[in-house]
């Protein structure tokens, strides 16, 4: 009966509205209240608008319209009421609070700040009348917390801290008035800076009201932040549980979006995209700004996992939903940011210029923010002079803006203006960055300062700057590695070793760090330990050239000038005598003797010409086939025997890729890249060439180029797990942990895992010198006790040793020495008479039941190198 009665009232009201166009503002106002109360928001909105048209000063009309708009979320153009029309009476404080929240959602930060300031003032007035109004204290605290966030956003850390302290006093007063208020405890949690105190407040709120959705959501957010700072996976899981609980209470779009953000941070990209899609599905079509924001988040997630085409479509949908108001600077700014994310840099700068043009000079905060976005776009286009001008403009607007000084430092470094760059970075350090940027701003400033000091030759000061970064704890491996590199240059090997080992402790699967450890051990004369490090480096995919060899770097088989190019890939000069060149197994010639220094090249031209030190013309009857063929280069003794196939560029891109692989294997990376450029010229749609290019660029430390190449390979083949694994490895090197986890997760979804994953294996055999040993590494998820396990040489049971008790933890390795010595945490000495360096060919590891767990075969080559063949049980 009650429902029926309500429906009759609504029908009656609608009938009255339809019949009379001459009602007073008060009647329209009452009709609006009645329609709103019964959930007929569209009709209520029309009634309130009619009341306002008859009485533009009707605060109740504006307030009612605001409530209806809040329900409908039609916030893109309905907040233009002049403040004096709404009124500043303290009874309307709640309206101003809602207005500010809505403006924040629209990214109208400056307008939101003004509304929050009005709300806070009106709550103060209300509290003067009613000092025991718990809701007023609570809402005043929320307004102050949001004002603190905005102050922090614009770089005013002092103001932010002051506002936060006022907010906490307001929350505490609300709790005094009602200690059982779950809402008050939840709101207080938002104002606390210490994450553990924040969690305690949320837990108290949940204890008082297990259905408090905001408390569950805020708890999930706090746990996710703590997980990111501590790299604690269990905290991520706990955060996910909180978000799921919030969704049980109210499965609204915002909660799905929050869950999607968390899943993305956990590297669960497919699940995060599903959550974003769910948020979009649940958002009504008329809530265009909200839908646009959700599409933007989805686009960013797609971009991060290399699904560039889908990301572009999602960004385009974002632009469509936001629309384009030619007179709206915030709209142009948002458009510029999205175009920047899409890589459309020229369009992004044009949009940001339109935004900047429309902002008055006295709105310095907003102008600086727009100039900052423009600087990012200019940096992406490597327009260094313009980048510097952009940061200078930011500092004209606010000489104390740490973002402007930090950006200026980077621009000056790129222009080799090191003294000025140093001064800029020191200015950032002297200033107080926003709380939200304290780690990134300060660590970035200290890293920049270290680079400037290094460029100026002030090495001790540069090392102290790297230590400051490490102490801050932000991307520590980056600073640790650079510190090691500088110490290595200064020949302070003991300290460099400590730095590289610290980097390995943080990221044990980064081959580059193992390689650098090997270099410093080699420089210290600790050769056998260096070989272990180099072997681990190779095992992890970081290749090093062989100690000494002749390599074939090019064959030109078309035109009148046909030649074969060779190079010395070793570290010492080499003389080659009596080499025999054979083409297609039929035609042979003995090449003249020649000497090559490290890295030097020589060309043997088959036709006539004038020879010099690096170009030898054979003037014989040999000729290479125009299309394809093969050749060998060997010594008469057979010690050196090289075979290669050759082809013309037009034959196939695969041939160039094969040549690049061979050049990479012997350490001729630049030549390998040239070969891959030929491959991509022939077939730009072959992902294999882009993947190999990315791998080589990683070895050269050219990380950004490597990332672009790997993303190019993923664009062409998003189902290749190996490419995703390489991308994850590179992102990890760059300190982009969340993206790295996402890439590794994607690789695993596609069936690819680390080559070492799931193995307990012999990874190194050292069969030279008096100290012969093998290295056993545990890449399982659990510890293994090696007691009773055996190492068997050449499958001969009489040449085996039984291992003592030793717990090999996950990720750890142990050296098992066949001879005598004093053991340590990572070294076992079995005091055996067995030797490896005479005629042994393999070592196998068997568990206590006699099952073969791992096998490593090896062959010592005449040049001292070792070829290994791996197997595992």
HELIX and SHEET records of a PDB file:
HELIX    1   1 UNK A    2  UNK A   19  1                                  18    
HELIX    2   2 UNK A   25  UNK A   37  1                                  13    
HELIX    3   3 UNK A   41  UNK A   54  1                                  14    
HELIX    4   4 UNK A   59  UNK A   72  1                                  14    
HELIX    5   5 UNK A   83  UNK A   86  1                                   4    
HELIX    6   6 UNK A   90  UNK A   92  5                                   3    
HELIX    7   7 UNK A   93  UNK A  105  1                                  13    
HELIX    8   8 UNK A  109  UNK A  129  1                                  21    
HELIX    9   9 UNK A  134  UNK A  153  1                                  20    
HELIX   10  10 UNK A  157  UNK A  177  1                                  21    
HELIX   11  11 UNK A  182  UNK A  191  1                                  10    
HELIX   12  12 UNK A  195  UNK A  208  1                                  14    
HELIX   13  13 UNK A  213  UNK A  230  1                                  18    
HELIX   14  14 UNK A  233  UNK A  249  1                                  17    
HELIX   15  15 UNK A  253  UNK A  265  1                                  13    
HELIX   16  16 UNK A  269  UNK A  282  1                                  14    
HELIX   17  17 UNK A  288  UNK A  304  1                                  17    
HELIX   18  18 UNK A  308  UNK A  322  1                                  15    
HELIX   19  19 UNK A  329  UNK A  341  1                                  13    
HELIX   20  20 UNK A  345  UNK A  357  1                                  13    
HELIX   21  21 UNK A  364  UNK A  380  1                                  17    
HELIX   22  22 UNK A  384  UNK A  397  1                                  14    
HELIX   23  23 UNK A  402  UNK A  414  1                                  13    
HELIX   24  24 UNK A  418  UNK A  430  1                                  13    
HELIX   25  25 UNK A  435  UNK A  437  5                                   3    
HELIX   26  26 UNK A  438  UNK A  455  1                                  18    
HELIX   27  27 UNK A  459  UNK A  472  1                                  14    
HELIX   28  28 UNK A  476  UNK A  489  1                                  14    
HELIX   29  29 UNK A  493  UNK A  506  1                                  14    
HELIX   30  30 UNK A  511  UNK A  523  1                                  13    
HELIX   31  31 UNK A  527  UNK A  539  1                                  13    
HELIX   32  32 UNK A  653  UNK A  665  1                                  13    
HELIX   33  33 UNK A  669  UNK A  682  1                                  14    
HELIX   34  34 UNK A  687  UNK A  699  1                                  13    
HELIX   35  35 UNK A  703  UNK A  716  1                                  14    
HELIX   36  36 UNK A  721  UNK A  733  1                                  13    
HELIX   37  37 UNK A  737  UNK A  749  1                                  13    
SHEET    1   A 4 UNK A 550  UNK A 556  0                                        
SHEET    2   A 4 UNK A 563  UNK A 568 -1                                        
SHEET    3   A 4 UNK A 601  UNK A 605 -1                                        
SHEET    4   A 4 UNK A 615  UNK A 617  1                                        
SHEET    1   B 2 UNK A 574  UNK A 576  0                                        
SHEET    2   B 2 UNK A 594  UNK A 596 -1                                        
SHEET    1   C 4 UNK A 587  UNK A 590  0                                        
SHEET    2   C 4 UNK A 580  UNK A 583 -1                                        
SHEET    3   C 4 UNK A 628  UNK A 634 -1                                        
SHEET    4   C 4 UNK A 641  UNK A 647 -1                                        
SHEET    1   D 4 UNK A 760  UNK A 766  0                                        
SHEET    2   D 4 UNK A 773  UNK A 778 -1                                        
SHEET    3   D 4 UNK A 813  UNK A 817 -1                                        
SHEET    4   D 4 UNK A 827  UNK A 829  1                                        
SHEET    1   E 2 UNK A 784  UNK A 785  0                                        
SHEET    2   E 2 UNK A 807  UNK A 808 -1                                        
SHEET    1   F 5 UNK A 796  UNK A 802  0                                        
SHEET    2   F 5 UNK A 790  UNK A 793 -1                                        
SHEET    3   F 5 UNK A 842  UNK A 846 -1                                        
SHEET    4   F 5 UNK A 852  UNK A 860 -1                                        
SHEET    5   F 5 UNK A 866  UNK A 872 -1                                        
END                                                                             
